[in-house]
Amino acid sequence: MSSDPASNRVHVSADLARNRIEIAFHGAITSAEIAQYEIEVTAAVAQLRGEFHLLTDLSPLLSMHPACIPSIERTMEIISRAGVSRIVRVIPHSSKDIGLSIMSLFHYRRGLPIITCLTREEAEQALL
């Protein structure tokens, strides 16, 4: 499956009103698309106050190159140290699972609520 390189991106934003970070992976992510990811996550975390939530949406993901994994792991640690109190993921199909559950065991603290949803709507409800 191929995709338009212009549509390949990682979108990171801080939702200040909801005190959460939103991350969405679009297209076929390579090391070129993930290059700014850690910087953007660090900047988003700095805008939030106290305990915050993380919403990760893998719905628009087509694929992710294995070279991206170290960056994902480092950002998990940044997010964990910053005080994330709940993580909600949108993974609509098992083919889009990039191993976040396994990485979470090593890069997030024990007992951190991590909820996986099939749709964005379900995820929004889990964040209430």
C-alpha positions in Angstrom: 0.0 0.0 0.0 1.5 3.3 -0.9 0.6 6.8 0.2 1.3 10.3 -0.9 4.4 11.4 1.0 2.9 14.8 1.6 0.2 13.1 3.7 2.7 11.3 5.9 3.0 13.1 9.2 2.8 13.0 12.9 0.4 15.6 14.3 1.1 16.6 17.9 -1.0 19.3 19.7 -1.6 20.4 23.3 -5.3 20.9 24.1 -5.0 23.4 26.9 -8.8 23.6 27.6 -8.9 19.8 28.2 -5.3 19.6 29.6 -4.3 16.9 27.2 -1.9 16.0 24.4 -3.3 14.7 21.2 -1.1 12.7 18.8 -2.2 11.3 15.4 0.0 9.3 13.0 -1.0 9.8 9.4 0.1 7.8 6.4 3.2 5.7 6.1 5.5 7.0 8.8 9.3 6.9 8.3 12.2 8.3 10.2 11.9 11.5 8.2 8.3 12.0 9.4 9.2 11.2 13.0 12.2 13.5 13.1 10.4 16.4 14.8 8.1 14.2 16.9 10.1 14.3 20.2 10.6 18.1 20.0 6.9 18.6 19.4 5.9 16.3 22.3 8.3 18.1 24.6 6.8 21.4 23.6 3.3 20.2 24.0 4.0 18.8 27.5 5.5 22.1 28.6 2.2 23.8 27.9 0.1 21.6 30.2 -0.5 21.8 33.9 -0.2 19.0 36.5 -1.6 15.7 35.6 -2.8 15.5 32.0 -4.3 13.0 29.6 -2.8 11.6 26.3 -5.0 10.8 23.3 -3.1 8.8 20.6 -5.0 8.2 17.3 -3.7 5.5 15.0 -6.8 5.6 12.7 -5.0 7.4 9.9 -1.9 5.3 10.2 -1.0 3.1 7.2 2.4 1.8 8.4 5.4 2.8 10.6 9.0 2.0 9.8 10.8 0.1 12.7 13.4 2.9 12.8 10.7 5.1 14.4 10.4 2.9 17.5 13.2 4.5 19.6 11.6 7.9 19.1 8.3 6.5 20.3 9.9 5.0 23.3 11.7 8.2 24.3 8.5 10.2 24.0 6.7 7.7 26.2 9.3 8.4 28.8 9.0 12.2 28.4 5.2 12.0 28.7 5.5 9.7 31.8 8.0 12.0 33.6 5.7 15.0 32.8 2.8 13.5 34.8 0.4 11.8 32.4 -2.5 10.4 34.4 -4.5 8.6 31.7 -3.7 7.3 28.2 -6.4 6.6 25.6 -5.6 5.1 22.2 -7.6 4.8 19.1 -6.6 1.6 17.3 -9.4 0.6 15.0 -7.8 -2.6 13.7 -5.1 -4.9 15.0 -3.1 -4.2 11.8 -2.5 -0.6 13.0 -1.1 -1.7 16.4 2.6 -0.7 16.3 3.5 -2.4 19.6 2.4 0.4 22.0 1.1 -2.0 24.6 4.4 -3.8 24.9 6.5 -0.6 24.9 4.1 0.8 27.5 5.3 -1.9 29.9 8.8 -0.6 29.8 8.3 3.2 29.4 5.2 4.0 31.6 4.8 3.6 35.3 2.8 0.7 36.6 -0.8 1.3 37.3 -1.2 4.0 34.7 -4.7 3.7 33.1 -4.3 2.9 29.4 -7.5 2.4 27.5 -7.7 1.2 23.9 -10.7 2.2 21.8 -11.9 1.3 18.3 -13.2 4.8 17.4 -12.4 8.4 18.2 -15.9 8.8 19.6 -15.3 6.0 22.1 -11.9 7.5 23.0 -13.5 10.9 23.7 -16.0 9.2 26.1 -13.1 7.4 27.8 -11.4 10.8 28.5 -14.4 12.3 30.3 
